[in-house]
Amino acid sequence: MFSRLISRKDLRHLGRAARHPGRAVLRLALRAQLGRLDAAEERRRLLAYLSSRFGVDGPALGREYARSEFSGWFEARRSELERFRGPHRLGTTGSFGCEALYLLVRAARPGVVVDTGVLYGASSSHILAALERNGGGTLHSIELGRNEHEPPHHFFVPAELRRRWTLTIGDSRRELPRLLDRLGTIDMFHHDSLHTRAHMTWEFETAYPHIRPQGLLASDDIHGAATLRELFRANAFPVFCGRRGIEYDTFFTIGVGTLTPSRGRLASRLKAG
């Protein structure tokens, strides 16, 4: 009787909570924080933001995504991951964050995007799907790596989208500076790797000089904490944006900042160098 009430997914969660009680506390704290937010209202705010910031029809983009073949394929693929018999990590970006990235890229139309923390490709695939719908752009991703028995990093990335994608396997501490030096100037940076305050801040600081004026700085898990010590401290994303004078907003789990045009001289120096 008891086994019928608890799914395999629930049992996996319980097992991991027993092995890692600290992570379980952090997960409960995040759920409590997100529980105070209305996802439907956050989505409405996001669509209004896209309309006013980029001069697009935000609600129309939302309908486009909901009706797209890609979104249907992705949800079916997410169900396949839940049934995967081998080991897989709990870290795939949620539905809100994935859709938000798609809508943001569709609205802002960046040409060169860099993201960190691919895992099985959920957020990266949404960036790629939006670039494909825009008719241009490339995504450069950095991922630490995986266990050989896990799903591949392109699990959520359809084959037809991979031509716009360059995936680098390695530690972002080493690979991100190299990648940014090769690219010079980028249009958007999205953080979704290690969510400690120190690492998030380091990635933001590293990417910041390479983002063009009016380019985008985005981050997932802006309400989360990586350690119990960080649980009662402000997340690194709003702190960094405040320190750098970056205009930003947050929508449920994702933060989006727009860099000011006054940074044009810095971008010019990077191109010249």
C-alpha positions in Angstrom: 0.0 0.0 0.0 2.7 2.5 1.0 4.8 1.7 -2.1 1.8 2.6 -4.3 1.6 6.1 -2.7 5.3 6.9 -3.4 6.7 7.1 -6.9 10.2 6.0 -8.0 11.1 9.7 -8.3 10.0 10.3 -4.7 12.0 7.4 -3.5 15.1 8.7 -5.3 14.6 12.1 -3.6 14.2 10.5 -0.2 17.3 8.4 -0.8 19.4 11.4 -1.8 18.0 13.4 1.1 19.2 10.7 3.6 22.7 10.7 2.0 22.9 14.5 1.8 20.7 16.1 4.5 22.3 19.6 3.9 21.2 19.6 0.3 17.7 18.5 1.4 17.5 21.6 3.7 18.6 23.9 0.9 16.0 22.3 -1.5 13.2 22.8 1.1 14.3 26.4 1.6 14.2 27.1 -2.1 10.8 25.5 -2.5 9.5 27.7 0.4 10.9 30.8 -1.3 9.5 30.0 -4.7 6.2 29.0 -3.1 5.7 32.7 -2.2 5.8 33.6 -5.9 3.0 33.1 -8.4 4.4 31.5 -11.5 1.6 32.8 -13.7 2.1 36.3 -12.5 5.9 36.0 -13.0 5.3 34.8 -16.5 3.0 37.8 -17.2 5.7 40.1 -15.9 8.2 38.5 -18.1 6.1 38.9 -21.2 5.4 42.6 -20.4 9.2 43.1 -19.8 10.0 41.6 -23.2 7.4 43.8 -24.9 8.6 47.0 -23.3 12.4 46.3 -23.4 12.7 44.9 -26.9 9.6 46.3 -28.7 8.2 42.8 -29.4 4.8 41.2 -28.8 5.7 39.2 -25.7 2.3 37.4 -25.4 2.6 36.4 -29.1 6.1 34.9 -28.4 4.6 33.0 -25.5 2.0 31.5 -27.7 4.6 30.7 -30.3 6.6 28.7 -27.8 3.6 26.9 -26.4 2.4 25.8 -29.9 5.9 24.9 -31.2 6.9 21.4 -32.2 10.1 21.9 -30.1 8.2 22.5 -26.8 6.2 19.4 -27.3 9.3 17.4 -28.1 11.1 18.7 -25.1 8.3 17.8 -22.6 8.2 14.3 -24.0 12.0 14.1 -23.7 11.8 15.3 -20.1 9.5 12.3 -19.4 12.0 10.0 -21.0 14.7 11.3 -18.6 12.4 10.5 -15.6 12.3 6.9 -16.9 16.0 6.7 -17.5 17.3 3.5 -15.8 20.8 4.7 -15.3 22.1 7.5 -12.9 21.1 11.0 -13.6 21.5 14.2 -11.6 18.7 16.5 -10.3 19.7 19.8 -11.9 17.7 20.2 -15.1 16.4 23.7 -15.5 12.7 23.9 -14.8 9.9 24.6 -17.3 9.7 28.3 -16.4 13.4 28.9 -16.8 13.6 27.1 -20.1 10.7 29.0 -21.6 12.1 32.3 -20.3 15.4 31.7 -22.0 13.7 30.9 -25.3 11.5 34.0 -25.1 14.5 36.2 -24.1 16.6 35.1 -27.0 13.7 35.4 -29.4 13.1 39.0 -28.2 16.7 40.2 -27.9 18.0 38.3 -31.0 21.6 37.9 -29.8 24.2 36.8 -32.3 26.8 35.3 -29.9 25.7 33.6 -26.7 27.8 31.9 -24.0 26.4 29.7 -21.3 27.9 27.6 -18.5 26.4 24.5 -16.9 24.9 22.3 -19.7 24.1 19.1 -17.7 21.8 17.4 -20.2 21.2 20.4 -22.4 17.7 21.7 -21.3 18.5 25.4 -21.1 21.0 25.2 -24.0 18.4 23.6 -26.3 16.0 26.4 -25.6 18.6 29.0 -26.5 19.4 27.1 -29.7 15.8 26.7 -30.6 15.3 30.4 -30.3 18.4 31.2 -32.3 17.2 28.8 -35.0 13.8 30.5 -35.1 15.6 33.9 -35.3 17.5 32.6 -38.3 21.0 33.3 -37.0 23.3 33.2 -34.0 25.6 30.7 -32.2 25.8 29.2 -28.7 29.1 28.4 -27.0 28.7 26.3 -23.9 31.0 25.0 -21.2 30.2 22.0 -19.1 32.4 20.3 -16.4 31.6 16.8 -17.6 29.6 13.7 -16.9 29.6 10.1 -15.6 29.8 7.8 -18.7 26.6 6.1 -17.5 24.6 9.3 -17.4 22.6 10.7 -20.3 24.7 12.6 -22.8 25.0 16.4 -22.6 22.9 16.7 -25.8 20.1 14.6 -24.4 17.7 17.6 -24.7 19.2 19.1 -27.9 17.6 17.9 -31.2 20.2 17.0 -33.8 19.1 19.7 -36.2 20.0 22.4 -33.7 23.5 21.3 -33.0 25.0 23.0 -36.0 24.8 26.3 -34.1 26.4 24.8 -30.9 29.9 24.5 -29.7 30.3 22.5 -26.5 33.5 22.7 -24.5 34.1 20.1 -21.7 36.2 21.4 -18.8 36.2 23.6 -15.8 34.8 27.1 -16.5 37.6 28.5 -14.3 40.0 27.5 -17.1 37.8 27.4 -20.2 35.7 30.5 -19.8 38.5 33.0 -20.0 40.0 31.2 -23.0 36.6 31.1 -24.8 35.9 34.8 -24.2 39.3 35.8 -25.4 38.7 33.9 -28.6 35.2 35.4 -29.1 36.2 39.0 -28.1 32.7 40.5 -27.7 29.5 38.6 -27.0 25.8 39.5 -26.9 24.7 37.4 -24.0 26.1 35.4 -21.1 24.0 33.0 -19.1 25.2 31.4 -15.9 23.9 28.0 -14.8 26.9 26.1 -13.5 28.1 26.0 -9.9 25.8 28.2 -7.8 28.1 29.2 -5.0 28.3 32.9 -4.4 32.1 33.0 -5.1 31.8 31.1 -8.4 28.8 33.0 -9.7 30.5 36.3 -8.9 33.7 35.0 -10.7 31.8 34.1 -13.8 30.0 37.4 -13.9 33.2 39.3 -13.5 34.9 37.3 -16.1 32.1 37.6 -18.7 31.2 41.3 -18.0 34.0 43.0 -19.9 33.2 41.0 -23.0 29.4 41.7 -23.2 28.6 44.4 -25.7 26.8 47.6 -24.7 23.1 46.8 -24.2 24.0 43.1 -24.2 22.5 40.7 -21.7 23.7 39.1 -18.4 21.4 36.3 -17.3 21.5 33.7 -14.5 19.4 30.8 -13.4 18.7 29.8 -9.7 18.8 33.4 -8.5 17.0 32.4 -5.3 19.0 29.4 -4.5 21.9 28.9 -2.1 24.7 26.4 -2.6 25.6 26.0 1.1 23.9 26.4 4.4 26.2 29.4 5.1 24.8 31.2 2.1 21.2 30.5 2.8 20.6 33.8 4.5 22.7 36.0 2.2 21.6 37.8 -0.9 22.2 35.9 -4.2 25.3 36.8 -6.2 23.3 37.9 -9.2 21.5 41.0 -7.7 24.6 41.8 -5.7 26.8 41.9 -8.8 24.3 43.9 -10.8 23.9 46.4 -8.0 27.7 46.8 -7.7 28.2 47.2 -11.4 25.2 49.5 -12.0 23.4 47.0 -14.3 19.7 47.4 -14.7 18.1 44.1 -13.9 14.9 42.3 -13.1 14.1 38.8 -11.8 11.4 36.4 -13.0 10.7 33.4 -10.8 14.0 31.5 -11.0 15.8 33.6 -13.6 17.5 37.0 -13.5 18.1 39.3 -16.5 20.4 42.3 -16.6 21.0 44.8 -19.5 24.3 46.5 -19.8 24.4 50.2 -20.4 25.5 51.9 -23.7 28.2 53.8 -21.8 30.3 50.6 -21.9 30.9 51.1 -25.7 34.5 52.4 -25.1 35.4 49.1 -23.3 33.9 47.0 -26.1 35.9 48.9 -28.7 39.1 48.4 -26.8 38.4 44.7 -26.7 37.9 44.5 -30.4 41.0 46.6 -31.1 43.1 44.4 -28.8 
